[in-house]
Amino acid sequence: MNPKINPYLALFIGAVAVSTSAIFVKLSSAPAAIIATYRLLFTVLLMVPFFTPKYWREIRLIEKKDWIYSIIAGVFLAFHFIFWFESLNYTSVASSVVLVTLQPIFAFIGTYFFYKEKISLGAFLSGILAIMGSFIISWGDFKVSGMALWGDFLAIIAAVMVTAYFLFGQTVRKRLSLFTYTFVVYLISSITLLIYDLILGYSLFSYSKQDWVVFLLLAIVPTLLGHTLFNWAIKWLSTSIISMSILFEPVGASILAYFILDEVLTVSQWIGGLILMAGLFLFLWKNKK
C-alpha cells in the first residue's frame, strides 16, 4: 500500500522539527536538568492516552534482563539530555548540535567492541575526518572563550551518552514494540531526572510561563513530531536514508539560531562544521547497509 504522504516530505518535516530542540532550550532560563525532565515527562503524559491494553500486556511480559537494559538505557538518555542542554549554556547552538551529531561515529566504535561489528577502511577514514572537524570547531571556540570549549566538551559527552543509550536499547527494542519501548525508556529517564533534580535541590515548579511553554513545545515538536515522523517514514525509506537526516539538524539549528537568537557562525565553525558533516556523510554512506 502506498503512503498517503510522501515519506521524503515527512522526513524533511521531522528533520526540521528535531532542529528546533536546541533553540527551545536556549529560550528557557530553567536549569538544564529541569528542561530535560519536563521534556520527557510531558512526552510520557502525552503518550498515556494512546497506551492501549495491548501495550500494558506487553509491559507485563517484559523479562528481567530487558528491564535491566531498559533502566540502563533510560539513565543514559537522561544524562545525554543533561549534558547536551548544559552545553548550550556555554557554547553556540551550531557548535553544540554539530558535535552531538558525532553520535554515529561513537555508535560504530561501540558496536565494534560490544557486538564485534567490523568497520571498513573507508568508514574509518571518514570517521577520522569528522573528528578532525570537531577539533577545528573546539579549537576555534577555545580561542573565543574557555567556557565555549567547556560547552563543546559537554556536547561530546552528550554524544557518548546517547550512544550508550542506543547500545543498551537495541537488543530490547528487537523484542518490544516501538511504542512500548519508547514509553518505558522515557518514563525511566523522567524518574531518573526527577531524582537528579531533588538531589541537587532544584525547584520543580517555580518557573516562568515562557519556560512551561518551552517544556511543552520540546515534548511536542522535536520529540513526538520529529521522532514520530522518522519512525513512520522508516516503513518506506531505508535506515541509511533516515540516518542521513541527522546531517540536516546542525544546518537547520544554525539557521534557526541565526534568525531567532542572532547567533552568527565563526570561520572555525564554518570550516569545522563542513568538514565534520562531510566526514559524517561519507561515514554513513559507507555504512548504509
N, C-alpha and C positions, 0 to 999 in steps of 0.2 A: 504494500500500500504506500502510495506517495504521500509525503508530508504536506500538510495544508500550508505551511510556511517554509520558505526557502531556508534550509539548515545553515547556509552561509550567512544569511541575514541574522538569524538567531545567534550565531557565533559572534558576529560583529557587535550586536547589541549587548551580548554577555560580556564581551571584552571591554566595551565602554563602561558598563555597569561596574565591573571589577576595578576599573581605573579610578573610580570615584572614592575608593576606600581611604587612600592617604589624604585626599582633600578633606573629607569629612573629619578625619582625626585632627587635622590641622585647625579646623574650625571650632574644635572643642577645647575648653580650658580645664577639663577634668583630668585627673591622673591617668596615665596610660592603662593601668590595670583596671580602673573603673570603666573606661571606654570599652576595653576588651570584654569585661564582664557583661555589660548590658548589650553589647553587640550579639554575643552568643545566647544570653538569657532570653532576650526578646525574640531571637530566631527560634529557640526551642518553644516558647509560648505561642508563636505564630504557627508552628508545626502541629501543635496539640490537636486542634480541631480536625485535622486530616489523618489523625492516627486511628485507623480502623481496628476492629478486633483482630484482624489478620496479623497486624504488626505486633499487637500485645502478645498474641500466641507465640510469635517468633521470638520475642524478648524472653519469654518463659523457657524457651528451649535452648537459649544460649549456653554453651558449655563453659566450664570453669576457666579453661585456658583462654578462650575467646574473651571472657570477661576481663581477665588479667591484661591481655593485649590491648583491649579497648580502653581500659583505665590508663595504661601507659601512654597510648596514643592520645587520649584526651588531655593528659597532663602536658605532653609535649606541645600540643596545639595551643593550649592556654599560654604557655611560656613563649611560643612563637609570636603570639599577638602582643604579649607584654613587651618583649624586646623590640619588635618592629614598631609598635606605636611609640615606645620610648625613644627610638632612634629619630623619629620625626620631630622631637623636641630640640634636637641638636643639629641635624643636617637638613638639607633641602629635600623636597619631595622627589626630585629627579634622582639624586644620589641614592636615597633610601630605597626607592622602588626598583631601580636598576640593580642594586646589589642583592636585593631579595630574590630577583629572578635568577640568581646563581643556583637556585634550588635544584634544577635538573642535573647540574654537574655534581653536586653533593649526593644526589639520589643515586647516580650511577656509581659513584665511589662506594656508597653504602651497599648497593646490591652486589657489587663486585666482591666485597669482603663477607657479606652475610649470606648471599644466595649464589655466589660463585658465577655471576653473570660476566661474560667476557666483554672486553672493550676493544674496539678496533683502533688501529694506529691513527686513522683519520679523526675518529671521535676524540681520542686522547689529545691530539694536537689542537683541535678546535676548542676543547675544554681549556687547554693552556692559554689559548688566545683570549677566551672570555675572562679568565682570571687575570690576565695581563691588563685587560680593560678596567677591571675592578681596582687594580693597583693604581692606575692612572687617575681614576676618579678620587680615590682616597688620598693620593699624594697631592692632588690639586686642592682638595678640601683641607688638608693639613696646612698648606701654605696660607689658606684663608683663615682658618681657626682650628686650634687643637680640639675644641669641643665638637667641631664638624667631623673631625676624624673619629672621635668617640661615637658619634652618631652612625658613621659608616661601619664601625666595628659592631655596634649593636644590630645593625641591619644584616650583617653577615651571620651573626649568631642566630638571628631570627630565621635565616635561610637554612641553617643547620637544624634548628628545632623543627621546622616544618618537614624537613627531610626525614627526621626520626619519626615524626607523626605518620608519614606515609609508609615507612618501612614496617612499623609495628601494625599498621592498619590494613595493609594489603592482603595479608592472609585471612584476617577476619572478614574483610569485605567479600571474599570469594564465597563465604558461607552464609552471609546475611544480605537481605535486600538493601538497596541503596538508602531508602527512606529510614529503615530501622537502624542501620549502622550510623547514618548521619545524626539521627536523633539521639542515640546512645552516646556517641562521642561528644557532641555539642553539650549534652547535659552534664557529662563528666567534666568537660572543660569549664562549664559555668560554675559547677560546685568547687572545682579547684581554684578558680579565680575569686570566688566569694570567700573561701578560706584565706587566700592570699591577702585579700583586702582587709579582712578582720585582723589578721596577724599584724599588718602594717598600720592598722588604726585608721584606714580611710573611711570617710563618711559614705554611706550608701545612698543618701537622699538629698543632701544639701547642694544641689546643682541648679544652674540657670535653666530657663525654658529652652534656650538655644541648645544646651548640652543634651537635654532629653530628646529634642528633635533629631540631633545628630545620632544619638544612640539608636533611635528607631530607624532612621534612614540607613545606617550601617547594616542593620539586620535585613531590611527590605531590599535595598539596591544591590550592593556588592555580594551579599551572602545569598539571599534567596533568589533574587532575579538573576544575578550574574552566574552563580554556580549551578542554579537550576537549569538555565538555558544551555550551559555546557553539557550537563548530564542528559538533557533532552536531545541535543544535536548529535551526541555520540552514537545514537541509534543509526544515523545515516552517514556520519563522517568518521573517518579513521581517527584512532587515538593520536597519531602523529600530527594530523591537522589541528586537533584540539590543543595539543602541546605547543604548536607553533603560535597559538593565540597569546601565549604568555609574553611574546615579544611586543605585543601591542600595548601592554599595561604601562611600561615606562613611558612610551610615547604619549599615550592618552593622558596619563597622570601629569606629565610635564606640560602638556598643552593646557590642561585644566588649571594647573598651578600658575601658569603664566597669566591667564585671564582672571582667575579668582583671587589668587594670593600675591600677584605681582612678582613672582619669582622668575628670575632670568638665569638661563644656563651660562656657566662659565666656559671658557675654552677647554679646560681639562675635562669638564663634564661632557661636553660635546664629543671630544676625541675619545675619552674613555668609554662613554656610553655607546658610541657607534662601534668601537672595537669589541666591547662586551657582547652587544647584541648580534654582531656579525659572527663572533665565535659561538654564541649560543644557537644561532640559526643553523650553522654548519653542524654543531653537535647534535641537535635534534634531527637534522636531516640525515646524518649518518646513522642515527639510531631509530629511524622512523618505523622500522618493523616492530 
